Amino acid sequence: MYNFEVVTPASVADAVAALAEDEAQALGGGQTLIPTLKQRLAAPSKLVSLTGIAEMKGISTDDAGRICIGGGTVHADVAAGVPSYPALAGLAGKIGDPAVRNRGTIGGSIANNDPSACYPSAALASNAIIVTNLREIAADDYFLGMFETALDEGEIITQVKFPVPEKAAYIKFEQPASRFSLVGVFLAKYADGVRVAITGASNNGVFRWTEAEAALSGNFAASALEGLSASADDMIADLHGTAAYRAHLVAVLTKRAVIAAV
């Protein structure tokens, strides 16, 4: 490690002001950032901890019936606090290990947009709204590519709003050591159609499998996916699996997600 300053603002406004200073970076649960600092892949001179901001924590329901989760809410609280959306709770309960689940935050995960992270698939499949200190961003407009998002410099995720679907499921084929998704499929059925989001598979990060969405919106059954395959183009290829293997997993896990949701 190296020397840096840590500040602990008590409000979003104070955090935004601190992040406006040169070489300042936001710190959520630190499950991604701290290892990055240890490897000297980033070297901010100031970390702005968001863990002490009470207004960024907690789970509630708004007038539209959406589940509203504060950006600073840890995974363990999401796992225990959203019984009306069991697929989302189940996703949170399978992230990492207990230490990670009690430190990592939903806002940090979505802000980082790791290509193998779980929450981005939930947000994209749920057509969630990412709320920041400045604006509200639809999930379809938020995720721009691997580690890329629509967030501007110094912008903070304060809340994520999830519309509750009629049916949903999350199926993850995890890498045993890291427990990240080798491939993860989040499927959500709403009155106006089905959304299917894939994580862990693509070099472009989380994405919607629109062909599967069209098939399932017409017939919400695993049989609707027969003969449908995901393209291996732009799929991740590494020591854990080839691009073709990941494309195969996308199709297999999507069928399993339909069965689990039904």
N, C-alpha and C positions, 0 to 999 in steps of 0.2 A: 504494500500500500504506500501512500504518500500523504503529505500533509494537506488537509483541506478544512474549510470551516463548515460547521453545521448550524443552521438556524432552524428554530421550531416555531413558526407563526401559529397564532391561535385562531386566525380567520382566513377566509379565502382572499379577502382584500390584501391582508398583510403578506400572504404567500405570493400573490401576483406582483406586489411591489418588490419583494425580495428577488423574484425571478427576473425582474427587469434589469438587474445588475449584471455586469459582464461575467461570463463564465459560470453562471449559476445554473443548476439543474435540479429539477424536482425529484424528490425521493418518496416513493410510496412505501410498500412493504420491503423493498430492497432485494427481492428474490432474484431479480435479473440484474439490477444495477450494481449491487455490491460485488458479485463475481466478475462483472465487467471491469470494475475499478481494480480489482485484485490482479487481473490480467493486463492492466494498463491499456485497455482498449478504449478507455475514456478517462479524461483527467480534468473534470471541472474543479474550479477552485472553491466553489461553495455549493453545498447541498441544502436544498430547502425541503425539510421534512414535512410531509402532509399528514402525519399520523396523529397530530394533536388537534386537528381541526374538527370539532364536534359536528359542525353543520354538514360535513361531508360523509357522515356515517349514519347507518340505520337503513331500515327497510319499511316502506309504507305503500299505500295504494292510493292512486289519484282518482279524480271524479270520472275518468274514462275507464277505470278498472285496471289500469296498467300497474304493474309492480315497479316501484321506484326505489332503486338501490343507490345509496350514496357511494360516490367514487372511492371513498376511504374505507368501505366495508370489507372486512376480510372474508376469505373464501369459506371459513368455518361457519360464519354467521349466515352467509347465503345458503349454505347446505342445510342449516337448521331453521331458516327464517322464511322460506317461500313454499309452504305446503301446497299452495294453489297452483304451483308450477313445478311438479315433481321432476320433470326432465332437467330443468335448470338447477334445482337443488341437488339432483344426482350428479350432474356435471361438476358442480363445485365440490362435492364430497369426495370426488375421485382425483382431484388435482394434487399432485405431489404426495407428500406425507403429512402427518399432523403438524409438524413444525412449519412447513410451507403454508398449510391452510390457515394457520393462526397468525401468519405475518403478511402473506401476500394479499393484495387488494384487487377488486374487480377493475377499478379505475387504472391501476398500474398495468394490469394485463392488457386492457384494451388500448391504452396509450402506447404501450410498447409494440403491440401487434406482432408478436413472434409468430412465424409461419406454422409452428406446431402447438401454439397455445389453444386452450379449450374455449375460453370466453368469446373470442371473436366469432366462432361458428354459432354460438348461441345468439349473439347480438344480430348477426346477419340473417340467420334463419327466422328470428323472431321479428324482424323489421323494427329493431329497437331504435330508440332515439338517444343519442349521446349528447348529454347536456354539459356545457362548459360554462366558465365564468362569463363568456361573451355571447353564446348562441346555442341553438339546438341543431344537431346534425343527424340526418337519417343515416342508418347503418349502410345503406346502399351507396351513399356519397362519402362515407367516412373512411372505409378501408381502401387504400390506393395501391397496395403492393406489399412485398416483403418488408416488414419494419416501417412501412410508410402509412401515414394517416393524413387526414385533412386538418389536423391540429396545427395552429400557428405557433411560432416561438413564444413560450411563456404562457400558453393557454392550458388550462387545467380542467380535467374531467371532474365535475362535481356530482354528477348523478347519471344513471342509465335507466331509461324507462322501457320496460318490456311488456308489450301487449300479450295477454295470456291466450294461447291457442286452444282449439278444441281438443287436439291430440298432439303429442310430441314425444320424441325420444332422442337420446344421445347415445351413440355407440362408439367406443374408442378402442382402437387396437394400439396399445401403448408400447413404447420402447421400455423394456423392463428396468434398465438402470436409471434413466432420467424420469420415467413415467410421463414424458411428453407423448403427444399423439404421433404415432407413425402415420396413421390416418384416423381422423375422427369425423363422424357424420352427425350433424344435428338436423333433425327433421321436425317441422312444425306445420300443422294443418289448421288453416283459418277458414272462415266462411267464404272468402274470396279466392281460395286456392292454397296450394302447398308450397312451402319454401324449403329448400335443401341446401345446407351450407357445409362445405368440406374444409377441414383444416389438416395440417400436417403433410399434405400431399404435393402441393404446387410450389414451384419457384416464385410464383407471384403472390403467395400468401393465401389467406382464406378466400374462397370463391363460392358462388352459387352454381349448382349443377342444374342448369335450366332445362335440359332434356328430361331429367328425372322429374322435375317440378311439373312439366307439362303432362307427362304420363300419369303421375299420381293425382294431379288435379282432376283428371278425367275419370280415374278409377283408383281409389285409395286402397290398393292391395299390392302385395309383393309380386303377384303375377303380372302386374302392369309394367314391371321392369324387365320382364323376360326379353332377351335379345338386345337389351340396352347396355352399352359399355361406355366407360369414360375414356377420353383420349389420353394417351401417355405423353403427348406433347407438353413440354414445360413442367412435367412432373419431376419431383426431386429424385435424384439417384445418388445413393451413398452406400456405405458399408452395411446399412440396415435393410436396404431393399432397392431394387431397380425401379426405374420409372414405370415399366410395365407391371411390376408387382404392386406398386401403389395404385395404379389405375385399376387393377383387378380388385384390390381391397375396397376401393371406392364403391364399386358396384355391389360387392358382397355385403359390405356394412350398411349400405343404404337399404337393401332388402331386409336385413336384420332390424334396422331402425323402424321400418314400416311394421314389421311383425310385433316389435316391442310396443309401438304406439297403439296398435289395434288391440 
